Structures are given as C-alpha cells and as structure tokens.
Amino acid sequence: MENASKALLMAGGVLIAILLLTLFAYLFRQMSDSTSSIYSTLEQSDIAEFNQRFLNFEGRGSRPGTEPLTIQDVATLINLAQDSEEDPKFAAKIKILYNGNDLTQTENYTTWLENNKASTKTYNCTEVHVNTETRLVDSVTIEDHT
C-alpha cells in the first residue's frame, strides 16, 4: 500500500509538471506573437513615415487647386532622395526623374541646378512610385508645369 501511494504522488507530480510546461509554452507563444505584431506595426509606421516625405509632393501642380513645385521644392526632393541612400534603416535608392534624367546623380543635379537656379520655372509632380516588394518610394517623376 505504501508503494502505491508513493507511485500516485509521483504520477500526480509528473502530471502537474506537464500541465505547467504546457501552460508556459502556451504563454510563451502568445507573448511571442504579440511581440511580433508590435515589431510589424513599428516597421509599417517607419515605412509610412519614410514614404510621407515624398508623398507630400505627389500631385503638386498636376491636380487642380495645387501649387506647382518651385526650383527649391525640386532641390528639396533631390536632397531627400540623396539622404535616403544613407538612411540606416532603409538605405533606399530613389530616383528623381525629369525629362528621362535621374537628377539624383551628382553630375545631372549640378548641371540642372546651375541652369535653373535663377529661373522662375515651375514643375508638376506627376508620380510618386512605391515599389510593391519593399513598400518604399523608389522614384518621383516631375515635369514642366504648363
């Protein structure tokens, strides 16, 4: 009888240990899913914040009631694009396209700026393209304002 009661106590202890391990595994899984969800939300927020710098220019000059871009606005876009390559989170390569030329390349930017710095010419931002894989802006297209 004495051995049977010890065996029952041991079996009960093993069952309690299994229940506790199962409970801990379940709680760990739940916390892991929550943490993953939080990191995903933070990443989406960072992407939206990054893209918004360029999306602020979208449609300017090409939509009714919007002001066209000035030389300073285009220079700001180019500087944002160049700075985005050095961004530690994304290091995105963004092209500012004008008449088929990528103004983010130093020689194009320098020439364009020299030729237009005293101009009162205005521009339309016709497209801000977002890459479907990275979900980051990868190009901005501008044209002469008519």
C-alpha positions in Angstrom: 0.0 0.0 0.0 2.8 2.4 0.9 4.4 2.0 -2.6 1.1 2.5 -4.3 0.6 5.9 -2.5 4.1 7.0 -3.4 3.5 6.0 -7.0 0.3 8.0 -7.1 2.1 11.0 -5.6 4.9 10.7 -8.2 2.3 10.3 -11.1 0.4 13.4 -9.8 3.7 15.4 -9.7 4.6 14.4 -13.2 1.1 15.4 -14.4 1.3 18.8 -12.7 4.8 19.3 -14.2 3.4 18.5 -17.7 0.5 20.9 -17.2 2.8 23.7 -16.0 5.2 23.1 -19.0 2.2 23.2 -21.4 0.9 26.4 -19.8 4.4 28.1 -20.0 4.7 27.0 -23.7 1.3 28.4 -24.5 2.1 31.7 -22.7 5.5 32.0 -24.4 3.8 31.5 -27.8 1.2 34.2 -27.1 3.8 36.7 -26.0 5.9 35.9 -29.0 3.0 36.5 -31.3 2.3 39.8 -29.6 5.9 41.0 -29.8 6.0 40.0 -33.5 2.8 42.0 -34.1 4.3 45.1 -32.3 7.5 44.9 -34.4 5.5 44.6 -37.6 3.4 47.7 -36.6 6.5 49.7 -35.8 8.1 48.7 -39.2 4.9 49.7 -41.1 5.0 53.0 -39.2 8.6 53.6 -40.1 7.9 52.9 -43.8 4.9 55.2 -43.8 7.0 58.0 -42.2 9.8 57.5 -44.7 7.4 57.5 -47.7 5.4 60.5 -46.5 8.4 62.8 -47.1 8.0 62.1 -50.8 4.2 61.7 -50.9 3.8 65.2 -49.7 4.8 66.4 -53.2 2.6 64.0 -55.1 0.2 65.7 -57.5 1.5 69.2 -56.8 0.9 71.3 -59.9 -0.8 68.4 -61.8 -4.0 68.4 -59.8 -6.5 71.3 -59.8 -6.0 73.6 -56.9 -2.5 72.6 -56.0 0.6 74.8 -56.2 3.3 73.7 -58.7 6.7 72.8 -57.5 9.4 75.6 -57.5 13.1 75.1 -58.1 13.6 74.9 -54.3 10.9 72.2 -54.0 12.7 70.1 -56.7 16.1 70.7 -54.9 14.5 69.5 -51.7 13.2 66.4 -53.4 16.7 65.6 -54.7 18.3 66.2 -51.3 15.7 63.9 -49.7 16.4 61.2 -52.3 20.2 61.5 -51.8 19.8 61.4 -48.0 17.6 58.3 -48.2 20.5 56.3 -49.5 22.3 57.0 -46.2 19.3 56.2 -44.1 20.4 53.5 -41.6 17.0 51.8 -41.6 16.2 51.5 -45.3 19.2 52.8 -47.5 16.7 53.2 -50.4 17.8 54.3 -53.8 15.2 56.9 -55.0 15.3 58.5 -58.5 14.0 61.9 -59.2 13.1 61.7 -62.9 12.9 64.9 -65.1 12.8 64.5 -68.9 14.2 61.0 -68.6 17.2 62.1 -66.5 17.8 61.0 -62.9 18.5 64.2 -61.1 19.9 62.4 -58.0 23.1 61.7 -59.9 25.6 64.4 -58.9 26.5 65.5 -62.5 22.9 65.8 -63.5 21.9 67.6 -60.3 24.8 70.1 -60.6 24.1 70.8 -64.2 20.4 71.2 -63.7 20.8 73.4 -60.6 23.3 75.7 -62.4 21.0 76.0 -65.4 17.9 76.7 -63.3 18.9 78.5 -60.1 17.7 81.9 -61.2 14.7 80.6 -63.1 11.1 81.1 -62.1 10.1 78.0 -63.9 7.6 75.7 -62.1 7.1 71.9 -62.2 4.4 69.3 -61.7 5.0 66.2 -59.6 3.2 63.6 -61.8 4.0 60.4 -60.0 5.5 59.1 -56.8 6.1 55.4 -57.4 6.1 52.9 -54.5 7.9 49.6 -55.0 5.5 46.8 -54.3 8.1 44.5 -52.8 9.9 46.9 -50.4 6.8 49.2 -50.0 9.2 52.1 -50.2 9.2 55.0 -52.7 11.6 54.3 -55.5 11.0 57.1 -57.9 9.4 60.6 -58.3 8.6 61.9 -61.7 8.4 65.7 -62.3 7.6 67.5 -65.5 7.5 71.2 -66.6 4.4 73.0 -65.4 2.2 74.2 -68.3 
